[in-house]
Amino acid sequence: MRALSVVTPSLFDKIEEDKKHLIQIDALQIPLALIEGVQPEFDSDADQYANLVLVKKSSFSLNYRDLGIIENAWRRLQEVEGDSFYPIGSDFAGVVEAVGKNVKNLSEGDLVIGNGFYPDFENGAMPGIPSNHASKEYEVYHFGKLVKVPEFISKTEAGTLSIGVQTANSMIRRAGIKEGENVLVTSVTSNTSFFILNALWEKGCNVYGLSFSGKNTEKIKEHFPFIKEIYSIKENNIPKDILFDVVFDAFSDTYLEYLVDKMNMSSRYLTCGIFNQSSEKMREVKPANLSLLIAKLMMRNISLIGNCLGTTDDLVNGLQNYETNKMFIDSVFTDNDKISDFISKTYNLSNDKFGKVVFQY
């Protein structure tokens, strides 16, 4: 069983060069490797597996959140003597290999992805992301943490979708967009924003984008022709006569202070993340003027809404968008490729990534 993992120095030294990579997070050099592990046990007839499902992964992808998980895992492993590892990964697609005797909604051969419903419990399963180890080639899940993939989505595409689709559709549902409202999507070329934009087709609102880097904005306009304009935070070129009723923001520590003066009365600002996630960046980041920020939010009756994942309905309904509007896939890697190329491309070290990067088993 293969898995992409944070590994101890002793294990890193034993692994072939094309199966390992040192990723830099601030001042840290963290060893990652595609390793061979032990396949989990599974007995379909045993009571202890009655509500569980064994999944063989077809593909997986890494998300921005995995950087924090990688750092935290390394801080625990770096002083460990001997060979040890911590598998990583957030999104996956896989085929059901076996089911427990109480499982009625899934069968062997079904293609599934993770269901990160949150914050409520469902079907006796814990809320939240099903696994922080999604690169494990075989993994056991509670049946409630899996959703069957529609036939129009491929095994490769499916390995990119669950967290982004569930989050984006939750944010749009909670925003309560009205026809004719001005909607702004920040970091418009980021993967999170691709998911949000893909859920905004035919919403009857005026959609605008905001870019920090300014790269690839023409590609975004081609794929999402309903976008009226994409502005640049560096050029500070948002017209003074445009105020936004809804802002969807993946990186609130980058954009919130800048945008609060550009929002309408009774507008909604929804965010699902922050950019500065590493411990070093969190220490170095310049704190916001909280009193001034809160005062501006109050003066305009702005609702600041934090969003973590979404409901099962957000995921299931959101997947229907991908029958006609496909996810951006930048590149697909396999066991024949260098793992360093997969990781470097995922985190845009080559600065030319456009869409999700997938590892396919």
N, C-alpha and C positions, 0 to 999 in steps of 0.2 A: 504494500500500500504506500503510495507516494503522498507527500505533503510538503508544501513550502513553509519553512519554519525559521524562526530565530534559533540559532544554535550556539552552543558553548564554544570557546576557542579551540578546545581539544578536538571536538567533532569537526569543526570547520577545516582544520588542518588535514583531515583524512578524506575529504570529499574532492572529487574531480573538479578541475577549474571551471568547466562549462556548466556545472551544477550549483555554483555558489556565487555570491556577490556581497560586497561590502557596501551597505547603503549609508550615506551620511545624513544624519539629522542633527543640525547645528554642529557642535564640536564632536559629536559621537560618531564613531565608525562601527556600525552594527552588522555582524555576520548573519547573512541569510543563506539558506541552502534548500534545494529540492532533495529531500531525504526519503529513504525507504523505512516504513514503520510496520507495525503489526496490525493486521485487519481485525476490527472488533468482532467479538463473538455475537451470534444472534441465533435464537431458537424460537421459531414461530409458534411452537406449542407451549412454551413455558409461560407461566403466569407473569413473571417479571418483565416479559417483553410484550404483554398483551396489547398495550396501547402504543407500541413503538413500531418504527419503520426503518429498515436498512436501505440506505441509498448509496448507489455507486455514482460518483460525480462524473459528469460529462465535460463540464467546464467550470471555471471560477474566475473572478476578477477581484482586484483590490480597489478599495476606496480611500478617500482622504483620511477617514477615521482610522484606517489601519496604521497610519504613521504613529499615532499615539499609542496604539496597542503594541507596535514593534518596540517603541522606546521603553514602555513599562516592562515588557517581557525581558528586554536586554538588561535592565537595571536589576532584575532578579537573577538572571543567568550568568552575568559577566564574572562573578566570583565563584561560580560552581566549579568544583573539580570533577573532571571526568566528562563523559559524553551525555549531553542532555539537550532537549529542544522544546520549542513551543510553537505549534502550528498556527498559522495566521490565515486570514481571509474572511471577507464579509458576504460577498454575493456568490451564488453557485447555481448550477442546474445539474440534475442527476436523474438517473433511472431507478425506480423502485426495484430492489432485488428481492425483498421479503417483507411480509407484514405480520404483525401480531394478530392473535385470534379475535381481538375486539375491534380491529380496524375495518371499517366498512366503506369509507369514502375513497380509498386508494387500493390499487391492485399492482401486482408485479408487471413491470414493463411501462408503467406510467412515467412520463417526464414531469418532474416537479422542481419547484424553487422554494426558497425559504419564505415563511410568513412571519414578519416581525411585528404583528399587531401590538399596539401599545396605546394606552396604559392598562387596559382592563384584561382580566383573565378570560380565556375562551376554551371551551371543551376540555377543561381541566389542565390546560397547559399554561406555563408561565408567559407573561408578556415580555416583549423585547426581541432583539435579533436572535434567531435560532442558534447561531454559533459564531464565535470569533475564530473558528478553525476551519473555515469553509473550503480551504484548499485540500483538506484530507480526502483522499480518493474514495474512502468508504467512511460513512458516518451514520450513527443511529439517532433518530429524531422522534419526538412525540408526534403522532399523526396531525395534531392541531397546529404544528409549526411548519406544515407543508401545504402548498397549493399546486394543483395540477395545471400544467401549462397548456394553453390553447394550441391546436394543431398548426396554426399559421405562424407560430414562433419556433425558430430552429433551436437546436441544442446549444449552438454557439451564442446566439442572441440572448437566450434565456439566462445564461450565466452572468449577464450584466444588469438585470432588471429589478430585482425585488426591492431593494432598499430605495432606489431612486424613484420607482413608480409609486410605492406606498407613501413615501414622503411628499412627493409633488402633488399627488391627488388629495392627500390630507390637507395640505396648505391651501389648495384652491377651494376645497369644500369649506374650510373654515373662514376663508376670506369673504365669502358671500358676494362675489362680483356681480355688479348690476350692469345692464346693457348701457353702453356709452361711457363707462368709466375709464379713466386713464390708469393703466397698469404698467409698472416698471419691473423688469427682471434684471437684477444685477449680475455681475460676472458672467456675461451672456454667453461666453464660449466655454464655460465650465460644464462638467458632466451633469451636475445637479440642475443647472439651468436648462440643459437640453431636455431633461425630464419635465421640468415645469412648462417650458414652451410647448412640448408635445401634448400637454394636457390643456393648452389654451386655444386649440383650434376651435373655431366656430363658437366662441364664448360671447361674441358681440361687443367686445370691449376694444379700446385703443391700446395696443401693446407697444411698449418701447423697451429698448435695451440699454444697459450701461456696461461699459467695458473698462477694465483697468489697464490692460496691456494694449488694447487696440488691434490685436492680431486676429485674423480669421473672421472678422466681422462680415465681410462680403459673403463668405460661405454660409454664415448663419442666416443672412437675409435671403439667400437663394433657397435654403431649406425651409425657412419659415417666412414666406412672402407676406404674411399678415403683419409683420413688424413694421411699424411706421418709420422708426428711426433708431439708430444706435448711437448713444452719446459716449463721450470719453471723460472719465474722471480727471485725467491729467490735463485735458484742455478746458475743463470746467465749462462745457458748452451747452448745458441744458438751458433752453430758452426760459426767460423770466415769466413768460405768459403761460407756461405749462406747469400745473400742479398735479401731483399723482394721488389717486384715490386708494390705490393698493400698491405696495412694494413687496416683491418676493426676493429675499436676500439670503444667500447661502453663507455669507461671511459678514456678519453684523459688526464685528470689530473693525472692519475696513470701511463700511459704508454708512452706518447709522447716523453718526454725527454730521456727516456731509449732507445726507438726504433729508434730515428732519425739517429743514427750512424750505424744502421743495415739495412738501406734502400738503394736501388739501385739508380743510376742516372735516372732522369725523372720518379720517382715512384710517387704513389698516396697514401696519408694517409687520410682515411675517418673516421670521428667520428660523433656519434649521441648523445653523452652525456658526463656527468662528474660524478664522484663518490661522491665528497664532495658537496652535494646539500643543506644541512641544513645551516642556517645562522651562527651557531657556528663553524661548520667545515670550512666554507668559510673564517671566520676571522682567524682561526688557521693554515690554510694550508700554507706551505712554498712556497713563490712565485718562479716561474721559472726564470731562467736567460734569459730574453726575447731577449736580444741582441745576445747572443750566439746561442740561438735556431733559431732565424731568419737567422743568418749567415749560420748555417748548412743547413737549408732548401734551401737557395739561392745557396750555393755551389754545391748542388746535384740536383738543379732544381726540388725539391720535391713540388708537389701540395698538399696543406693542404685544405681539403674539409670538411666543416661543413654540416651536413645533418639533416633536420627536416622533418619527415614523408615522403610523396611521392605523386605520382599522383594516380588517380583512376585506371589507367591501371596497375600500380605497385601492387595495392591491388588485382584487379580481376585476373590478370595473375599469381600472386603469390599464390593465393588460389589453383590453379590447381596442385601445387606441393604436396598438402596434400591428393590427391587421392591415392598415393602410399607411401608417406613419412609422417607419422603421427606426430603430435606435441607431445612432452613429456608432459604427465599429471601426476604429482606427486600424487595428491590426490583431492578428490571431497568432499565438505562439503555441508550440507543442514541445514534447520531450526532446525533439531533435534540435531545438534552438537553445542558445545559451540563455540561462536563467537571468543573467545580468542584463541582457537585451530586453527581456520582458519587464523587469523591475524598472530599468531606466526609462523605458517608453511609458510605462504606467504613470510614473511621477514626473514626466515631461522634462527630463534632464536634457533631452536633445532639442527641446523647445519647438517641436514641430508636430506634437500630438494633436489630433482633432477627433475626439470621441473616445469611447471605451476601448480598453486593451484587455484581451481575453487570453487565458491559458486553457487549452483544450487537451483533455486526456485522450 
